[in-house]
């Protein structure tokens, strides 16, 4: 019988974590980030033209726990932190599985996803360091939306380069960013030299996160008062996102939930890493046998199909070189609706964890994930973001595997965002016109 305390596990405002967790303190074998010119390990001075100094220090840090600034922690409340951990009872019934399924609700944030956790931190540090303008890229628009709001909160100007296919597919996300005060350009754009070059060579390109990153960096390096911020991949971003996993651990402890699997979608790595890294430390210490499952799109399957090597984080080769699983920095994914997962490479921290066998990965076609998203919506009443449907698909598969073996597994996944601005994708799926990822190239 289901206990009421088992249905929705909440924390008080006082229980918002006071420190972020940095897995770089515990993950052995990490390779240094290299300067794109010298191929030597980067220094803080090398990164200074692009990033603000406070974020650079976090990027290079191996300190295990880093204090969350008071101003950031207070503003986490505006993102509806702490977010609840909820049991998917109706989904369990539909699947007729003995497994218990829980999901961490990052969809309740006013920006619609988990992205605000790092946006607030990066905007705060830019304000603190005297920066007046921040630039960034965005795929589906969740990160751009989060940074636009954070910039408004800390009185900064914000310019967002939005991948062209998402700029066209998701016009309301663009409107939200503009409502928060940001300038939004379809990428590749005519406002940077690199964008103009690509438009001349490939006028019909759908764009990519790698291209948008190149444009945002180009704009940042023109002016010392402008800095680049990014929504995934970097150590500092993953650090900020561990607020999700730290809350989840406290909620599981409170409700006596012992997870067999923790699942999240993955593109660049921030959602997955933020959700699982605190618990992964427990596994490295021998305190849990939980398995960590990353769900990625077949259209950009860097973990399951990529190579583990040094590569650029952007298309133009302006970023440092990261040791990561990559499909190649010039890879252009097909225009799937999960725009936030259309990235060629994986976070170096996640890549090393995957390389060491601390986690596993599964890849899915977008037709499979939308099917899972519709099933979840019918059962739980929540329309998930296309990115989040990847985690839902993996969680459903794990629950059905438990059913086949008649095992009472406990599955906890991260619902990284809602899909109320992604209804065009759902409309195509429902009408039977949603293309398979493999047929979009």
C-alpha positions in Angstrom: 0.0 0.0 0.0 1.3 3.5 -0.9 1.9 5.8 2.1 0.9 9.4 1.7 4.4 10.4 2.8 5.7 8.4 -0.1 3.8 10.4 -2.8 5.5 13.8 -2.5 8.6 14.4 -0.5 9.3 18.1 0.2 11.9 20.1 2.0 11.6 23.4 3.9 13.3 26.6 2.6 15.9 26.2 5.3 16.9 22.9 3.7 18.0 24.4 0.4 21.6 23.2 0.2 24.2 25.7 1.5 27.1 24.3 -0.5 27.5 22.8 -4.0 29.3 19.5 -4.5 32.4 19.4 -6.8 33.1 15.9 -8.0 36.5 17.0 -9.3 37.7 16.5 -5.8 36.9 12.8 -5.9 37.0 11.7 -9.6 40.4 10.3 -10.3 42.1 10.4 -13.7 40.7 13.7 -14.9 42.8 15.1 -17.8 43.6 18.9 -18.0 41.8 21.2 -20.3 44.2 22.4 -23.0 44.9 25.8 -24.6 43.8 25.7 -28.3 47.0 27.2 -29.5 49.8 25.9 -27.3 48.1 22.5 -26.4 49.4 23.2 -22.8 47.0 23.0 -19.8 45.0 26.2 -19.6 45.6 28.7 -16.8 43.2 31.2 -15.2 44.8 33.9 -17.3 44.0 32.0 -20.5 40.3 31.9 -19.7 40.1 35.5 -18.5 39.1 37.0 -21.9 36.0 34.8 -22.1 34.8 34.0 -18.6 34.4 36.1 -15.4 37.1 35.6 -12.8 34.9 34.1 -10.1 33.6 31.4 -12.4 37.1 30.7 -13.6 38.2 29.9 -10.1 35.3 27.4 -9.7 36.1 25.9 -13.1 39.7 25.2 -12.0 38.8 24.2 -8.4 39.2 20.8 -6.8 37.6 21.8 -3.5 34.9 19.3 -2.6 32.3 21.7 -1.4 31.8 25.3 -2.4 29.6 27.7 -0.5 26.5 29.0 -2.3 26.4 32.8 -2.0 23.6 34.2 0.1 22.2 36.2 -2.8 22.0 33.1 -5.1 20.6 30.9 -2.4 17.8 33.4 -1.6 17.0 33.7 -5.3 16.7 29.9 -5.6 13.4 30.4 -3.8 12.2 32.2 -6.9 12.9 29.1 -8.9 10.7 27.1 -6.5 13.5 25.5 -4.8 13.6 23.2 -3.0 11.7 21.3 -5.7 9.6 18.2 -4.7 10.4 14.6 -5.3 7.2 12.9 -6.5 6.1 9.4 -6.9 4.6 8.4 -10.3 1.9 6.1 -8.9 -0.3 6.3 -12.0 2.5 5.5 -14.3 3.4 2.5 -12.2 -0.2 1.3 -12.5 -0.3 1.8 -16.3 3.0 -0.2 -16.6 1.8 -2.8 -14.1 5.3 -2.9 -12.7 6.4 -3.9 -9.2 9.0 -1.1 -9.5 8.5 2.2 -7.7 9.1 5.3 -9.8 9.9 8.7 -8.5 10.8 12.0 -10.3 12.5 15.1 -9.2 10.4 18.1 -10.4 12.6 20.7 -12.1 9.7 21.6 -14.3 8.1 23.8 -11.6 10.7 26.6 -12.0 9.2 29.7 -13.7 11.8 29.3 -16.5 10.5 25.8 -17.1 13.6 23.8 -16.4 16.6 23.1 -14.2 18.7 25.7 -16.1 18.1 28.5 -13.6 20.3 26.8 -11.0 23.4 27.8 -12.8 22.1 30.9 -14.6 21.5 32.6 -11.2 25.0 31.7 -10.1 26.8 32.9 -13.2 24.8 36.1 -13.5 25.5 36.8 -9.8 29.3 36.3 -10.2 29.3 38.5 -13.4 27.6 41.3 -11.4 29.9 40.8 -8.5 33.0 41.1 -10.8 31.7 44.3 -12.4 30.6 42.8 -15.8 27.8 44.7 -17.6 26.9 42.3 -20.4 26.8 38.5 -20.7 26.5 36.4 -23.9 25.5 32.8 -24.3 24.1 30.2 -26.7 20.9 28.2 -26.3 19.5 25.2 -28.0 15.8 24.6 -27.2 15.8 27.9 -25.3 15.6 26.7 -21.7 19.1 28.0 -20.9 18.6 31.3 -22.7 15.3 31.8 -20.9 17.0 31.1 -17.5 19.9 33.4 -18.2 17.6 36.2 -19.5 15.7 36.1 -16.2 18.9 35.9 -14.1 20.4 38.8 -16.0 17.3 40.8 -15.2 17.5 40.0 -11.5 21.1 41.1 -11.3 20.7 44.1 -13.7 22.9 42.8 -16.6 22.4 43.1 -20.3 22.1 39.7 -22.0 22.6 38.6 -25.6 21.5 35.1 -26.6 22.4 33.2 -29.8 19.7 30.6 -30.3 20.2 27.6 -32.6 18.3 28.4 -35.8 16.2 25.3 -35.9 15.0 25.9 -32.4 14.6 29.7 -33.1 12.1 28.7 -35.8 10.5 25.7 -34.0 10.1 27.4 -30.6 9.1 31.1 -31.2 7.5 31.5 -27.7 10.8 30.7 -26.0 12.3 33.6 -27.9 9.4 35.8 -26.8 10.0 34.9 -23.1 13.7 35.7 -23.4 12.8 39.1 -24.9 10.2 39.7 -22.2 12.9 39.2 -19.6 15.0 41.8 -21.5 17.4 39.7 -23.6 18.5 40.3 -27.2 18.0 37.1 -29.2 19.6 36.2 -32.5 19.1 33.1 -34.7 22.4 31.3 -35.0 24.3 31.4 -37.3 23.6 35.2 -37.3 24.7 38.2 -39.3 25.9 40.0 -36.1 29.2 38.1 -35.8 32.0 37.5 -38.3 31.8 33.7 -37.9 28.0 33.8 -38.3 28.2 35.8 -41.5 30.8 33.4 -42.9 28.6 30.4 -42.2 25.5 32.0 -43.6 27.4 32.8 -46.8 28.7 29.2 -47.1 25.6 27.4 -45.8 22.5 29.7 -46.0 20.1 26.9 -45.2 21.9 25.4 -42.2 19.9 24.5 -39.1 22.7 25.6 -36.9 24.1 23.8 -33.8 25.1 24.6 -30.3 28.7 24.5 -31.3 28.1 27.3 -33.8 26.1 29.3 -31.3 28.9 29.0 -28.7 31.4 30.3 -31.3 29.2 33.4 -31.9 28.7 34.1 -28.2 32.4 33.8 -27.5 33.3 36.1 -30.4 31.0 38.8 -29.0 32.4 38.3 -25.5 36.1 38.7 -26.4 35.4 42.1 -28.2 34.8 43.9 -24.9 36.4 43.4 -21.4 33.0 44.3 -19.8 31.3 41.4 -21.6 31.7 37.8 -20.6 30.5 34.5 -22.0 28.3 32.2 -19.9 27.3 28.6 -20.8 24.5 26.3 -19.8 26.2 22.9 -19.7 29.5 20.9 -20.1 31.7 23.1 -17.9 32.8 22.0 -14.5 31.4 25.2 -12.9 28.0 24.7 -14.5 27.8 21.1 -13.2 28.9 22.3 -9.8 25.9 24.7 -9.6 23.5 22.0 -10.8 24.4 19.7 -7.9 21.8 21.6 -5.9 19.3 19.1 -7.6 21.1 16.0 -6.5 21.8 17.3 -3.0 18.2 18.0 -2.5 17.2 14.6 -3.9 19.5 12.8 -1.5 18.0 14.6 1.4 14.5 13.8 0.2 15.3 10.1 -0.3 16.8 10.0 3.2 13.7 11.6 4.6 11.3 9.2 3.0 13.6 6.1 3.4 13.9 5.7 -0.4 16.8 3.5 -1.5 17.3 4.0 -5.3 18.4 1.1 -7.5 18.6 3.4 -10.5 18.9 7.2 -11.0 18.1 8.4 -14.5 18.4 11.7 -16.3 18.6 13.0 -19.9 21.9 14.1 -21.2 23.2 16.4 -23.9 26.2 18.4 -22.6 25.8 16.8 -19.1 24.6 19.5 -16.6 21.2 18.0 -15.8 22.5 14.4 -15.5 25.6 15.4 -13.5 23.7 17.8 -11.3 21.2 15.0 -10.4 23.5 12.1 -9.9 27.0 13.3 -8.9 26.3 13.8 -5.2 25.0 10.2 -5.0 27.8 9.0 -7.3 30.2 10.1 -4.5 28.4 7.7 -2.2 28.9 4.9 -4.7 32.6 5.7 -4.9 32.7 5.5 -1.1 31.0 2.1 -1.2 27.8 3.4 0.5 25.4 2.6 -2.3 24.9 0.2 -5.2 22.7 2.6 -7.2 23.2 2.5 -11.0 23.3 5.8 -12.9 21.7 5.8 -16.4 22.1 8.7 -18.9 19.5 8.9 -21.7 20.7 10.6 -24.9 19.3 11.2 -28.4 20.4 8.9 -31.2 20.7 12.2 -33.2 23.6 13.3 -31.0 24.8 10.1 -29.2 28.2 11.3 -27.9 28.5 8.7 -25.2 27.2 5.6 -27.0 28.7 6.5 -30.4 31.4 9.1 -29.8 35.2 8.9 -29.3 36.9 9.7 -26.0 39.5 12.3 -27.0 40.4 15.9 -27.0 38.1 18.2 -28.9 36.9 21.8 -29.1 33.7 22.7 -27.3 32.6 24.9 -30.2 32.5 24.6 -34.0 34.9 27.4 -34.8 37.7 26.0 -32.5 37.7 29.1 -30.2 37.3 27.2 -27.0 39.9 25.2 -25.1 40.3 21.5 -25.9 38.4 19.2 -23.5 39.0 15.5 -23.0 35.5 14.2 -23.7 33.3 11.8 -25.6 32.7 13.6 -28.9 31.2 13.2 -32.3 33.5 15.9 -33.6 33.2 19.7 -33.2 32.0 20.1 -36.8 29.2 17.6 -36.3 25.7 19.0 -37.1 22.9 17.0 -35.5 19.6 16.6 -37.2 16.8 19.0 -36.2 15.2 17.0 -33.4 12.8 18.7 -31.1 15.0 18.0 -28.1 17.2 21.0 -29.0 18.9 21.1 -25.6 20.5 17.7 -26.3 21.8 18.6 -29.8 25.4 18.9 -28.8 28.5 17.1 -30.3 30.4 16.6 -27.0 30.0 15.6 -23.4 31.1 17.2 -20.2 34.7 16.1 -19.3 33.5 15.2 -15.8 30.7 13.0 -17.1 33.0 11.6 -19.8 35.5 10.5 -17.3 32.8 8.9 -15.1 31.5 7.1 -18.1 35.0 6.0 -19.1 35.5 4.6 -15.6 32.3 2.6 -15.7 30.6 4.6 -12.9 27.5 5.1 -15.1 25.9 3.7 -18.3 24.1 5.3 -21.2 21.2 4.5 -23.6 20.3 6.3 -26.8 16.8 6.8 -28.2 15.0 7.9 -31.4 12.8 11.0 -30.9 9.7 8.9 -31.9 10.4 6.6 -28.9 10.9 9.4 -26.5 7.7 11.3 -27.6 5.8 8.1 -27.1 7.1 7.9 -23.6 6.3 11.5 -23.0 2.7 11.1 -24.1 2.3 8.0 -21.8 3.7 10.0 -18.9 1.4 12.9 -19.6 -1.7 10.7 -19.7 -0.7 9.0 -16.4 0.7 12.0 -14.4 -0.9 15.0 -16.1 2.5 16.7 -16.8 3.6 17.3 -20.4 7.4 16.9 -20.2 10.0 18.7 -22.2 11.3 16.7 -25.3 14.7 16.5 -23.5 13.0 15.1 -20.4 11.2 12.4 -22.4 14.5 10.7 -22.9 14.8 10.2 -19.1 11.2 9.0 -19.0 11.8 6.5 -21.7 14.8 5.1 -19.9 12.8 5.0 -16.6 9.9 3.2 -18.3 12.3 0.6 -19.9 13.9 0.0 -16.5 10.4 -0.5 -14.9 9.4 -2.9 -17.6 12.7 -4.8 -17.2 11.9 -5.1 -13.5 8.4 -6.3 -14.4 9.8 -9.0 -16.6 12.0 -10.2 -13.8 9.4 -9.6 -11.1 11.8 -7.4 -9.2 10.8 -4.6 -6.8 13.3 -2.0 -8.1 13.2 1.7 -7.2 13.8 4.1 -10.0 14.4 7.8 -9.5 14.6 10.1 -12.5 14.9 13.8 -13.1 12.1 15.6 -14.9 14.4 18.4 -16.2 11.6 20.6 -17.6 8.1 21.0 -18.8 7.0 20.8 -22.5 4.2 23.5 -22.6 6.2 25.5 -25.1 7.1 22.4 -27.1 3.6 21.4 -28.3 4.5 21.6 -32.0 6.6 18.5 -31.5 3.7 16.7 -29.6 1.3 17.8 -32.4 3.5 16.1 -35.0 3.8 13.0 -32.9 0.1 12.7 -32.3 -0.7 13.3 -36.0 1.9 10.7 -37.1 4.1 13.2 -38.9 7.1 13.3 -36.4 10.1 12.1 -38.3 12.5 9.4 -37.0 15.8 10.9 -36.0 17.6 8.7 -38.5 15.5 10.0 -41.4 16.1 13.7 -40.7 19.7 14.0 -42.0 
